[in-house]
Amino acid sequence: MGKERTFIDLFCGAGGLSYGFEMVGLKPVFAIDNWQDALDTYNYNNPNGATLCTDLSNIDINKIDKDFNIKSVDIIIGGPPCQGFSLAGKRIIDDVRNKLYKSFVSFVDYYSPKVFVMENVPNILSIGEGLVRKSIVADFTALGYSVQYKVLTASDYGVPQNRRRAFFVGVKDGAFSFPEPSVKDKVTVSQAINDLPENSIDDGSPYTCREKSNYQRWARSDSARIFNHETTNHNEKTQRIISLVPDGGNYKDLPVELQDTRKVHIAWTRLSSNKPSITIDTGHRHHFHYRYNRIPTVRECARIQSFPDNYIFLKSRTSQYKQVGNAVPPLMAAAIAEEVKNVFQ
Ligand SMILES: C[S@@+](CC[C@H](N)C(=O)[O-])C[C@H]1O[C@@H](n2cnc3c(N)ncnc32)[C@H](O)[C@@H]1O
């Protein structure tokens, strides 16, 4: 057996990215976020490895090294939120808004891992006519990394969702290739969730029917019970309006007088049962179940994000929706992690 490879996850959230890396046998040793709710979920599901709740825009890595005795690590992963890199001419200004990205760079500089994986929104590659992308590549190239970037679509890797994410991968003295799509037939929303009941069930209740797809068999494989399946009781008007929208439809399917009852372009969208889902949100209540007159439960969202059923979300329901919606789908992360492992061979 090869040496166990370790990783640090920065901005780890509830742990979607980490979990994908763990799925292929990589070992989390340390994770940081400044949101305790997400860290509670992270710790519950990834009990091996330390975590720290702190602001990454203002961090002393020497202290982390000392306090947590983290002397070296093979891989650094993470997704610094990019609220906006501020640009001045042909460079990114050093201001508070890109401090979070800079902290990722500082960790890579300090630990000099063999590989880093930094994920972000797809348009990070194009903003400022590519200035941000070029600047990111330049920062890591200056640290001795050979850097590649690509936008991947989650449904190409068995995730029942067309979420797209940009990944920058840097390698020191080695070769990395992005994973090829691994599925021919994309997993659909109904294959992902049609075994979950219409109504709420108490945490820890047994499944109410047998699995109906290979995806469900996979999701249930380490779980005998359902968690996080509490439904939302919408008011009568909301239920009536959404009942008029067909599977896969949206506000355009409503009578004209109801079409602008919500002022967002994704309003009154029902997921399509026979396709991968559109990108699920963090609980804005605009995406409804393809059949039931309610938004998906946290568990249904977790299935759509490719979290297995034994991955349990803690804290309030609002917080759980945000934790799930923020995550990198574990199966997408696992596809990248598999290629990261090859770098060490
Ligand atoms: C997109 S989410 C990460 C999702 C995570 N990679 C996953 O796959 O589950 C971004 C995370 O950055 C965290 N964050 C935002 N600002 C931060 C800061 N200043 N210091 C530390 N963490 C921060 C948020 O709390 C959030 O959990």
The ligand as an ORCA input file, in Angstrom:
! r2SCAN-3c Opt
* xyz 0 1
  C     -18.411     27.944     -0.819
  S     -18.315     27.688      0.880
  C     -17.251     26.287      1.001
  C     -17.855     25.003      0.658
  C     -16.985     23.811      0.944
  N     -15.758     23.835      0.154
  C     -17.734     22.528      0.678
  O     -17.440     21.860     -0.317
  O     -18.625     22.181      1.475
  C     -17.255     28.963      1.425
  C     -16.948     28.913      2.895
  O     -16.059     29.996      3.201
  C     -16.308     30.374      4.534
  N     -15.744     31.713      4.768
  C     -16.162     32.900      4.251
  N     -15.406     33.908      4.705
  C     -14.467     33.354      5.523
  C     -13.398     33.884      6.305
  N     -13.149     35.191      6.333
  N     -12.636     33.027      7.015
  C     -12.891     31.702      7.003
  N     -13.893     31.143      6.289
  C     -14.675     31.960      5.564
  C     -17.823     30.323      4.634
  O     -18.238     30.207      5.983
  C     -18.157     29.098      3.787
  O     -18.316     27.959      4.591
*
